[in-house]
Amino acid sequence: MSRIAYFGPQGTFTEQAALGFVHAGRDELVPFATVPQALAAVREGDTEAACVPVENSVEGAVPATMDALAEGEPLVAVAESVLAVRFSVLVRPDTEVVRTVASHPHALAQVRHWLAEHLPDATAVSTTSTAAAAVAVQRGEFDAAVSAPVAINHYPLRELATGVADVADAKTRFLLLRRPGALPEPTGADRTSLVVTTADRVGVLAELLTELALRGISLTRIESRPTKGRLGEYRFYIDLLGHVAEPRVGDALAALHRHCRQARFLGSYPQAEPAVSGDLVAASNEDFIAAADWVASVRQGAGA
Ligand SMILES: O=C(O)C(=O)C[C@]1(C(=O)O)C=C[C@@H](O)C=C1
């Protein structure tokens, strides 16, 4: 039985995403209260893998995941999953007045307008996850929880509202992470993630982007977070389309490595929702192979 850590407790969106990675009878899901704890479990070998949220289409990156991936022992993503996000507002069966509403900060941000309209006098309180909010409501600590709809199956609460979302088609992306090892095979519709710290030099970010553009590589995300060292020093998180096994991507990663003080590979894995690839690619993988062969033959003295 292989153990998969997930950001819990039971009833989080992350648990739903993790269920999609489970092979029946072979894998067991193990909840952890925070993202760093779930990632520590896989780093320490307590579990084989960990499933955590990485970005939301409304609120953006999940900072706890970004920081935990850039620091500590390296982990690599081997799969991703994208879930549609709509919430239920859960209360105890006998609740009549809602004075406090608890949830994960990302969830509260995605129902801000709904709360202003339907529970304008309630105070919003942050909890570690949406399901942790349901647990706290069950214990009587808060009056309502903004939770994943599945939370009602785990906690004895009542649905005050369901299908709640300020943005109708909001989505959250989750990663399945393992300790470094064999990479997933390229599928032709993959994503590669990395985090880099650039040298302190004028134009260095433009150089990184140019390296990708020159090779016809599509950037799907670039995000900065402070290194927490000097003020003004940032890390860049980069997601691009393609697999490191592809010549164009390998070549681009080597170029980024040359421009950066530090580069950490965070995995090449199949896209959950394959992007429609653009037609305007500067050179194909075959062109990269042919060009490398040409340079090799020139080096060997062939009159190429
Ligand atoms: O608290 C949960 O249920 C989570 O899985 C976390 C999380 C997030 O980090 O964004 C996942 C999806 C929703 O966007 C709200 C919360």
Ligand as a Chemical Component Dictionary entry (heavy atoms), coordinates in Angstrom:
data_LIG
# 
_chem_comp.id                   LIG 
_chem_comp.type                 NON-POLYMER 
_chem_comp.pdbx_formal_charge   0 
_chem_comp.three_letter_code    LIG 
# 
loop_
_chem_comp_atom.comp_id 
_chem_comp_atom.atom_id 
_chem_comp_atom.alt_atom_id 
_chem_comp_atom.type_symbol 
_chem_comp_atom.charge 
_chem_comp_atom.model_Cartn_x 
_chem_comp_atom.model_Cartn_y 
_chem_comp_atom.model_Cartn_z 
_chem_comp_atom.pdbx_ordinal 
LIG O1  O1  O 0 -9.132  24.266 1.855  1  
LIG C1  C1  C 0 -9.300  23.494 0.903  2  
LIG O2  O2  O 0 -10.323 22.810 0.732  3  
LIG C2  C2  C 0 -8.247  23.400 -0.104 4  
LIG O3  O3  O 0 -8.089  22.365 -0.699 5  
LIG C3  C3  C 0 -7.424  24.626 -0.371 6  
LIG C4  C4  C 0 -7.979  25.562 -1.435 7  
LIG C5  C5  C 0 -6.857  26.574 -1.914 8  
LIG O4  O4  O 0 -5.733  26.497 -1.449 9  
LIG O5  O5  O 0 -7.180  27.408 -2.775 10 
LIG C6  C6  C 0 -8.345  24.782 -2.630 11 
LIG C7  C7  C 0 -9.356  25.150 -3.445 12 
LIG C8  C8  C 0 -10.194 26.336 -3.177 13 
LIG O6  O6  O 0 -9.697  27.342 -4.073 14 
LIG C9  C9  C 0 -10.079 26.816 -1.777 15 
LIG C10 C10 C 0 -9.096  26.364 -0.940 16 
# 
loop_
_chem_comp_bond.comp_id 
_chem_comp_bond.atom_id_1 
_chem_comp_bond.atom_id_2 
_chem_comp_bond.value_order 
_chem_comp_bond.pdbx_ordinal 
LIG O1 C1  DOUB 1  
LIG C1 O2  SING 2  
LIG C1 C2  SING 3  
LIG C2 O3  DOUB 4  
LIG C2 C3  SING 5  
LIG C3 C4  SING 6  
LIG C4 C5  SING 7  
LIG C4 C6  SING 8  
LIG C4 C10 SING 9  
LIG C5 O4  DOUB 10 
LIG C5 O5  SING 11 
LIG C6 C7  DOUB 12 
LIG C7 C8  SING 13 
LIG C8 O6  SING 14 
LIG C8 C9  SING 15 
LIG C9 C10 DOUB 16 
# 
